[in-house]
Amino acid sequence: MLDLRQLRYFIAVAEAEHVGRAAEQLQISQSPLSRQIAQLEKKLGLTLFERTHQRIRLTRDGTVFLSEARALLRHADRLENLGRRLGRGEEGGLCIGYVSDAMHTGVLPSALRRLQEERPGIHVALYSMSASQQFEGLRQRSLDIALVREPPDRADPVLRAASLLEDPLLLVLPAGHPLAAQDVVKAQDLDGQAWIAVEDEGDPAWRDAFIASCVASGFTPDIRLDAAEPLTALGLVASGLGLALIQKSMLQGGKDGVVVRELPWHEASIRLWAVWHHIDLRPIVTSFRETVLSDERTRSEEASPRRSRR
């Protein structure tokens, strides 16, 4: 059985790449720390570190083990948090995984606001994680609900999913850009223009996918800058540094310094899904999921008249 304390020690040494500095951070002596690492390696039958006089570095196997050790400790921390809340007589609270778009689009803040109105004081733990990490958290029961951009495989025997949002991407231009004077922007107008690309944190191939979608629509973007999230991209556009595609939900009410245009010929959108374990162990989980899904139905009903007027 793995000792969680040894795993914490191992992670500290791996991150510091120095036993002495790690010992200072952990507030223990260097000798006991070295002994614990040696015992862990012996237990595993695995060399985790390459040691020299100057520094200590992870081996290739050690790097793989580090990733899994971090995941295990995250799960252990969430499990301990759940146990403490149950011990205080709470309903267990909620552990929610999400991607940044769940915040940007307002889906998660809206659901949390409803939750606090209905169950004031309930504890909520939020975890920003990739979709794969969230799915694993659901399977291990360390997460109660996941908000992701792509659903799990339909054949997954454990996980269930429902679509929450389809948020179309709109063209955002600097207010002083020559194209801002046009009511209709065509594909050829955008060819070779300077662009600001918004990263997709959950997709390592996001840049290739973005370029491919643009080329499929008839233009090739000249990507000058990458933005970690849409609000940063908006600021860069307002500064005149390029064009960007931003989800419609973030552009309600208008933004200073930019002009927004629809691109009916470029069918691209941000999608958001709710995912959960097919067995609900606690009523609070069922209740919150219904809150999230009912908010989605409300959004769909409100959006329907706007769509019909187009």
N, C-alpha and C positions, 0 to 999 in steps of 0.2 A: 504494500500500500504506500502510495506516495505521501510524503510529509509536506503539507502546504507551506510550512515555515521554510523548509529547504528550497521549495520552488521560489518563494519570495526572495530568498538570499541569492539564488541563481540568477533571477531576473535583475536584481540590483547590480551584481558583478558584471553581467552581460552588458548592461546599459552604461556602466561607468568604465568598463574595460580596464579596471584597476581594483584590486582587492582592498587596498588601503582606503581609497576614496569611497568604495561601497561600504566598508566597515564604518566609516565616519557617518555616512548617510543613515545607516541602520542603527547607529549608536551602540555598536558592539566592538569587541576587540578583533584584530585582524586574524589571529590564530584560530579562534573558534569558527570564524567565517570560512577560512580555508579548509578547516576540517569538515565542516558541513558540506561544502561543495565536493570534496573528495569522497565523502560517504554517499552523496547522491550519484556520483559517477560510478562508484562501485556497485551500488544497488541496481543501476540501469545497465551496467556492463557497457558503458558508452563514454567516450572521451568528448566532453563538452567544450573544452577550451584548449587552445594552443598557448603554451606558456613560454615567455622569454624573460630576460632580465628587465627589459624595458616595459613590457605591457602583457596583457592577457587578452586573447581574442577568441571569439567563437569559432569552432570548427564548422564544417558544412552541416554535419548532423546536429550540432549545437544550435545552429540558426533555425533549423526546422523545429527542434524541441522548444526553443524560445517562443515561437509563435503559438504553439499548442499550450505551453505553460501559461502564457498571458490569457488565453481564452478560458482555460480552466479556472484561473483565479478570478476572472470577471464573473464567471458563473458561480463560484463559491461565494463571492461578495454579495451577489444578488440573492443567493439562497439564504445567506445569513440575515440579510436585510428583511427578507420575507418572514423568516422565523421569528425575528424580533417583533415585527408588526403583529404577527399572529399571537405571540406571547402577550402583547398588550391588549389583546381582545379586539383588534381591528379586523376588518373584513379581508385583510391580506393586502390591501392596497392594490395598486396596479403597476406593472412593469411594462412599459411601452417602448418598442423599438421604432425608429423612424429614419427616413432619409430627409435631407434638407428641404426638398420640395414640399413635404408635408407641412413644414413651417411657412415657407414662402407663399403657398397657395391659401393659407389660412385654415386648412382642414383640421390640423391638430389643435391649434389654439381655440378654434370654435368648439370642438368636442370637449376640450378641457374646461372651457368656460361653462358649458352645459353641465358637466360633471360636478363642478364646484357648486353650482346653483342647486343641484339635486342632492348632493352628498357633501355638504361643506366639511372641510377638515380632513377628508380622506387623503391618504398619502399616495403620491404619484412619483414614480421613478422613470426618468426619460433617458434613453440610450440611443445616441446617434451611431448607427452601425450600417454596414453594407447589407444588401439583401440576403446574401448567403449566411452571414452571421445571424441575422434575424431569424431566418428559417431554422437554423440550428438551435437558437434560443427557444423557439416555439416547441421544437421536438423534445428538448430537455426540460421544458416547463419552467424555464427561468424567465421567459417573456410571456405576456398574456395576449398581446396583439402586436402585429407588425404592420407598418405603413411603408410600402415599397413601390418602385416604379415598374416592376415586372412581377407577375404572379408566379407561383411555383408551378411545376409540371402538373397538368390535369390528372395524371395517373398517380400523383403522390397519395399514398394511403392514409396519411395523417393530417395533412394541411388542407384547409379550405380557404377560398378567396372570393372577394367581390370587388368589382370596379367602383372606385369612389369618385374619380374625376378625370375628365379629358379636357385639358387646358390648351387651347390653340396657341401656337407661337405667332407673334406679330413682329413686323419689321419696325425697328426703332432707329431713327436717324437724328443726327445733330440738327437743331433748329435752323442753323445757317447753311446746311448742305443743299446743293443745287437740286437734288431729288425731292427735298422737302416741299418744294413748290408744286409738285405733281400730285394730283389726287389718285392717280393710278400709276403704280410702279410695276414695270415688266421685268421679266427675267434678264433680258439683255441689258437693262439699265444697271443691274447689280454686278455684271461681270467685271472682275478685276478691281472692284471697290475694296477699300480697306475695311477689315472686319475685326470685331472683337468676339471671340468664341467663348461660350460659357461651358465650363467643364461639367462633365457628368461623373460625379464621384464614384458611382457604382459600376462604371464601364471603362475598363482600361483602354479600350479602342474608341473612346468617345470622339476624338478628333477625326479619325478616319470615317466614322459614321456621319459626323456633321458634314464633312466635305462631300461624301458620297451623296447625301440627301440634297445638297445644293446642286451638284453636278447633274443629278437626275432631274432637277427642276429647270435646268438650262443655264446655270451660271456657275462660275468658279470663284470662290471667295479668296481674297488675299488676306490671310489671317495675320494681323500685326500684333495682337495681344490676346492673352488668355485671361479670363476672369474666373475666379474660384466660385462665384455665385452671382445670381442675376442682378442684385442691387449694385455690386461692384461694376458690372457691365453697364448698367444704366448711367452710373457716374462717369464712366469713361466715354460713353456716347455723348453725354451732355457737355463734356469737355472738348468735343470735336475730334476725337481720336479714331472714330470708325463707326460702322453700323453693327447692329446686333439683332438677334432674334430672342425675344423675351416673352414669357407666357402672359396671356391676356389678364389673368387675375392680378398681376402685379402692376398693371397699367391703368386700373380704374381711377377715374378722377383726373387723369392727366399728370404729367411730370414736367417740371421746369427744364427748359433747355433742350427738349427733344420733341420730335414729331413722330406719330405712330401711324403706320399704314398696314392694312390687311393685305395678305398675299393669297388670294383664293386659289392660285395655281400652285402654291407650295403647301401641300397638306402635311403639316408637321405639328405635333402637339406633345405636351407632357402628360403622361398618364400616372395615376396613383391608384394603388390597390390596398385594400385591407386584407390581411392574412391572419388566420388563427388556427389553433389546434381543434380538431373535430370534436373533442370531448371537453366540455366546460366543467371544471371542478368547483367553481365558485360563482354564485349569482352575480357578483359585481362585474365579472368579466363579460357575462352575457349582456348585462345592462349597458356597459360601456360600448360594446360592439353595436348594439342596437342604436345607441346614440350616434355613433359615427355613421352608420348606414342610413339613419333617418335624416341626418344632416345632408347626406348625399342626395337622398330623394328630394329634399327641399330645394337644393341647388338645381337639380335637374328640372323641377317644375318651374322655378323662377327663370331658368334659361330658355325654356321652350318657347315662350312668346317672342323673345328676341330673335330666336332662330327663324321663327315663322315669318317675321317681317323682312328678312333678307331677300 
